[in-house]
Amino acid sequence: MGSKGSKSPTPSPFLDTPWREINWNNKKSALQYVKNYKPHIEGRQLRILLHGPVGAGKSSFINSVKSVFRGRMCALALVDNTSAGCFTNTYTTYKIEKETPNTFHPFVFNDIMGLTEGKGVLVDDVKLALKGHVKENYKFNPESKLSEGDQFYNTTVNPNDTVDVLVCVIPADTARLMTDKTLQKIREIRTAASRLGIPQVAILTKIDQTCPEIKEDLKIVYKSAIVKEEMEQFSVNVGIPMNCIFPVKNYSEEIDLNDDTDTLILRALRHIIDFGEDFMNHKMNQAEDSHRYA
């Protein structure tokens, strides 16, 4: 009789074993790998385009990467802590400086205006950026797309202008609250990139906001059923495979670096660089084949 009103125990939000393996003691070699990266094609740089909802952490990810490389906190891309609207509204290229002043690593990030239902970046403008038609400092206009003849429309596109990897940045704590219209925009951009052969990666930010345990210990992120479910749901919604989605924690309130935070950032960055390098080489091989059989 006493069991009549009893409830089954709530399942733990954490799994017994991690659903993805990671070496948490590998930061030094992971950092050296990305620092040593050099495109096989002479004179090329890898262009990484970040897009995603407003407030997802695109600019913060760029700052976090720079911080890991410099070994101290950096604020290369401006970040706004309010959620009143999109803070980034111009097409900006960010370079990561090497130890030697005025020398840079051969990959760059492009940050763009966030995606929203109303006043966010237009999908057509993102498509133009993928093809290298958007010039530096173009101010996005939510009402009308960039058109040929505009001073910021790049008519003479060289290989370093085009995007080599498309990265969708989404916040783990509010991913499920994204509207259907925002998800549709992400799918449209992904389709455009796929038609160009551009590889796509997703970065799941703010994982420490999903539960207090992860905030306390990042090492349990790959035991978290919540993070796994968020990644799986986003994969279903937009089509990006699970092995191309990486959870990270951006630096936001800290004043000192943390090895575990760095490890997650570096793991994501390494895969982004590898995917982009493969794409650049594939394009070069295709071009050589077309000339050979022309």
N, C-alpha and C positions, 0 to 999 in steps of 0.2 A: 504494500500500500504506500509505503514511504517513497517508493521509486516513481510514483505516478507523476509527481510534479518536478522530478529531477531533469536537468538538462545535460545534453552531451557536452563534453569539454570543448572549449574553443580551440580550433587547430592553431598550432604555432605559426607565426608569420615567417619563421625561419626554417629552412630545410636542414637535415642532418649533415648533408654533404654539399659542397658548392656545385652549382650547375654549370660553372665555367671556371677553368683553372687559370691561375695567374701566379707568377712568381713575385712575391712582395719584396724580395731582397735583390731585385734585378734593376733597380733604378739607375745605377751608374752605367751599366752596359747599354741600357735602353736610351739613356741620354746621349751617350757617345754615338750610338747608331744614327740617331736623327741629326746630331751635329755633324757627322761625317757624310751625310747624304750629299750626293752630287749627281745631277742628271747625266745619263749616258750620252745624251745629245748635247754637243758643244753649244754654249751660248743660250741654252734654254733655262727657264725658271718655271717652277711648278705653281700654278695658280689655283688657289682653294677658295671657292665661293661659299660663304655661309648665308643661310636663309632660315626662316622660321618665324613663329609667332612673336609678337611684341613682348619684350621682357623675358625671353627664353634664356638669355645669357650668351648671345653671340659675341658681343664686345668683351664680355667678361672672359670668355674662352680664349680670345686672342691675348688679352692681358695675362691670363694664367699661363699660356704657352711661353710668352716672353719672360714671365717671372721665373719659370722653371729653367729657361736657358741662361738667364742672367744670374740666377742664384739669389735673387732678392725680389721684393715686391716691385712691380712695374705697372704703370697705367698708360699704355700706349694708346688704346682706344677709350674714348670718353664713355662713361657709364652713368646712367641715371637710376637712382634707387626708387623713384616713384613709378607708379604704374598708370599714370594719367594718359600716356600716349607713347608714340614711338620717338625715342631720343635720337637715334641715328636716322638721318634723312638724306645723306649724300653718299655717292659711290666712292668709297675710300679704300686705297690699297695700303696694307700694313706690312712692313718688312721687319724681320728679326735680325738685329745687329749681332755680328760676331764680336769676339773679344777685342779684335783690332778695330779701332774707330773707323767709321765710314766704309766698312765692309759688311756684307749681309749674306745670310744663308740663302740658297737658291730656291726658296719657296716663299710665296706671299699669300696673305689672306685678303679677301675682299669682304667688307661688311656692308650690308644694305639695310634699307628700311624694313621694318618688321611686317609680317602678314597679319592683316585684320580684315574683318568684314567690310569696314567702312573706308578709313583713310590710310590704309596700308599700301605697301608697294604693289604696283600693277604686275600681274603675271607676265604681260607682254614685255615689260622692262627687264624682268629677270631673264626671259628668253633671249633678249638682245645682249645682255651681259654674258650669258653662256657662250655666245658666238663672238664676243670681243668687240661689240659695237658701242659699248658705253665708255665714255672717257672719264678720266679721274675728275672728281669733284662735281659730277653731275648731280643736281638736286632733284630727287624723285618728286614727281607730281602725281598724287593719287587720282587726279581728275583726268589726266591725259598722258599717253605714253610718249616716250622719246621718238622723234621721227627724223627721217633723212632730211638733211639740210640744216638741222639744228647744230649749233656750234659744239655740242657735246656728243654728237653722233659720229662715231669713228668709222669712216668709210674705208680707210686703209688698214686692214687688220693683219697683224703679223702673228706668228705662232705664240708669242709670249702674251698676247692680249686675250687669248681664248682661255676658257676655264678647263682645268684638267680633273678636278674633283669637286663634286657638289655635296656640301655637308648641310644636312637639316638639323637644326638645334631645337630641341624640345624640352620643356621643363617637366620633370617627373612628377612634381607635386600637383600640377594642374593639367597634365596631358589629356586626361579624360574629359576635361571641360572645354576642349577645343570644339568650336562649332563645325557643323557639316561644311559650311562655306569655306572655312579656313583649311580644313582637310582636303577639300576639293582643289583649292589653290595649290596645296603641296603636291597633290597627285598630278595636276597639270604640269607643274614645273618638273616633276620627276619624269613624266612622259616625254617632255621636250628634251631633257638631258639624255634619256635613253635613246631617243632617235639620233642623237649626235654621238652616241657611244660613250658618253661621259659616265664614269663610275659614281655611285652615290653611297654616302655613309650618313648615319644618324648619330647624333650625340645627345644622350639623355642627361641633362643637367639637373642640379638641385636634388640629387639623390639623398642628401642628408636631411632634406625636408620631408621625406616620406615616412620616417619613423625616428624616434629618439635614439634607438640602438645604433643605427648607421651613423648618426651625428656623432655618437660617442666613439665608434670604431668602424672606420671605412672598410676594414678587412672582411667584414661580414656581408658586403654588398652582394656577392655572388651566392650567398645563402638566402638572400631575401626573396621570398615568394612574391612580395609586392612589386619590387623592381622588375623581376622576371615577367610578371603579368603585364606591367606597363609596357615593357619592350615588346612582348608578344602581341598586345592589342594594337600598338602603333604599327607593327609589322603587318598585321592583317589590314589595318586601315589604309595604309599607303603603299604596301608592297615591298618595302625594303627588307631584305632577309635578316634574320636574327643575328647571323654572324657578321653583319655590317652595321650593327647597332652597339654603341659603347657607352656605358654609364660613366659619368665623371662628376667630380665636384669642383666647381670653379672657386678661385680665391675671391672672397667678397668682404668678410669682416676681419680676416686674419691680418696680422702684421709680420708674421714669420712663416716661412715655408714648412711644409710637412711632407715627409717621404711618401706616405701612402697616397696623398692627394696627387703628388707628382707622378707616381707610378701609373695611376689611372689615366692621367692626361697624356703621358708619354706613350702608353699603350694605344690609345686612340690615335694619336698623331702618327705613330709608326705605320699603322694600317692605312691611314689617309695618304701618307707619302708613298707607300708601296703601291696602292691602287692607282694613284696618279702617275707614277713612274711607268707602270705597266701600260697605261693608256697612251702616254706619250710615245713609248716605243712601238706600240701597236699602230698608231697613226703613221709613224715614220716608215714602218715596214709596208703598210698599205700604199703609201705614196711611192716608195721605191718599186713596188710590184707594178703599180699602174704605169710608171715611166718605162719599166722594163718591157712591158707587153703592149705599150702604145704603138 
